[in-house]
Amino acid sequence: MSQLLAGVGRRTINPPIGMRREGARLFADPIQAVDGDLTATVLVFAVAGQRVGIIALDLVLATVETATALRSSAAAAMDAPLQNVLLNFSHSHSSPSLGMAPDIDLEQREMVSAYREQLAERIGEATREAIADLRPARVAAGWGSSDIGVYRREIGPDGRDHLGEVPDAPIDPSVGVIRVDDRQGRPIAICFSYGCHPVTCGPRSHLASPDFPGPAREVIERSLGTTALFLQACGGNINPRAGVGYEVDCRETRDRVGIALGAEALRVAAGLRTNKVRGDRVALGPVAGISARPWVPIADVPQRLAAAERTVAIPLAALPSRSEAEGLCDRYHAELVTAVRAGNPALTYVAHRWATWADRLVDAVTRGQTSVDLPVQVIRLGDIALVGLGAETFFETGLAIKEASPMEHTQVLGYSNGVIGYLPRAEDHPTEGWRLDTQYAVPDLFPQFYLLPTITQPEAEALAVDAALQLLRDLD
C-alpha cells in the first residue's frame, strides 16, 4: 500500500521599503512600512516517490513567465515536473509589484528584479524545509460558508457597470478546507480557500500587508498549533462586504474580516477527523438503556496523487487596424512626455502603463495576435481535487466547475500559476459589444492593466471551464 507523506515549510518574503505596489489607477504607491509578515508557504505531498507541491504566496499577482520561474524553483527542490507545482497568489493588493509592467523608474526595476530573485530562493528554501518535514499523513476535506464577500458589479445611474457593491446579489460563500494530519490526528497543515479580493487595506494605506488572509491564518494557527495556507478561489467579481479600505489605517477592518473568515475555516477544520470515525453503538456500563458510539481507528486506504496541466488558447477580441493602434501609441506616449515634464510621479506612472500597453497593442497588431495562453492545472489527492486557473476568475466559473466535477471534493482557485487578466463570462460582456475606445469602470473590461491588447472573447470562459473539467475527468 502506498503511504501518503506530507510536510510544510514557510519563509518570510517582506519587500524593501520604497518598493511600489502593483497597480495602475489605484494601489501603485511605494510601500512605507510592513504591517504583518508576507509569507511563502509550501505544502508538499508524496506518494511512492511522486511529489506534488502547493505554494501559497501573500502577493497580488505575476505574469505566467514570472510565476513559471518561481514554480521551477520548487519543482527543482522536489525533483518533480513543473505540472506538479501549484502556485496560488492571495491577490493582496498591499503587496509589492513583481513587474507586470516594467516600471519607468530604474531604481524600481532593480528592486523588482532583486526581489524576484530573492523570492525564488525563499520558495526553494521553504520547499526543502517541507521535504525535510515529510511524515506519514492523512487528509480530510469539508466545506464551510462565509458572508465576508459581496458582489461588486453594480449598475450605476447611467445604466453602465460600476465598481461598487450589490449586497443582495448571489455569491459563492464556500470556504473550502483541507485538513492534513499526522497518523495520530495532529494537524500538519490546514488549507482553506475563499473567493474575495483582499482589499480591506485600501489605496490610501501604504503598508505591506497580507490583508485579511493574514489574520484568518492566525486564527487557525494559534488555535490548532499548525501552519495554515490561504488559497485564493474565484474572487474576480467579489470584494469584501466591509468595503474597499478608504481610511489610511485599515487594520481594524482587516482584522475583523480575517477573524470572521478564519473562525469559519477553524470550525470546519476542527470537525474533520482523519484518524478516527464513530463506531457501532455499544452499552455504556451495566445500566440498561444507556449506550454510546465510541471513536474507532480509521483503516488505511491507498492514496492516489496525480497532477496535470495544459494551456488553453483564449481568444481575444478583434484588434484595431494598424493605423488605429499606431495612433493610440502616439497619443499615449505624448501623454507620458507631458506627465514627465509636469513632474507628477503618480500621473507619470499611470501614463507609462498606458504607453507600455499601446506598444504591446502595436506589437500584437503587427504579429496578428488572436489569443493568449491560459494555464489550467488539476492536482488530485485521493478524492480531493484542486483546480488552478491563471486568471482573475469569477465566482460563477468556480461554481460551474465544482458542480460538474467528478471528484468528491473540488476547490477551484483563480490567480494560479500566473495571471493573464480577467476572464469574464459571455453574459458579463457589454450587451452592445466591447469597444477599445471606451473607458470602462469595471476592471474586467479594462485590459490595459494586464497589457493585453484587447479583452477576451465572450466564449473564452467556457473554453477554460471545459479544459478544467477534461483534466478532472482525465485524473478520475
Secondary structure, DSSP 8 states (H G I E B T S, - for coil): ---EEEEEEEEE----TT-BBS-SSSS-SB--EE-S--EEEEEEEEETTEEEEEEEESS----HHHHHHHHHHHHHHHT--GGGEEEEE---SSSB---SS--SSHHHHHHHHHHHHHHHHHHHHHHHHHHHT-EEEEEEEEEEE---EEEEEEE-TTSSEEEEEETTS----EEEEEEEEETTS-EEEEEEEE-----SS-TT--EE---THHHHHHHHHHHHSSEEEEEE-S-TTEEETT-S--SS--HHHHHHHHHHHHHHHHHHHHH--SSEEE---EE-SSSTT-EE--EEE-------EEEEEEEEEEEB-----HHHHHHHHHHHHHHHHHHHHHT-HHHHHHHHHHHHHHHHHHHHHHHT--EEEEEEEEEEETTEEEEEESSEE-HHHHHHHHHH-SSSEEEEESSBS----EE--GGGS-TT---TTS--SSGGG-TTTTT-SS-B-TTHHHHHHHHHHHHHHHT-
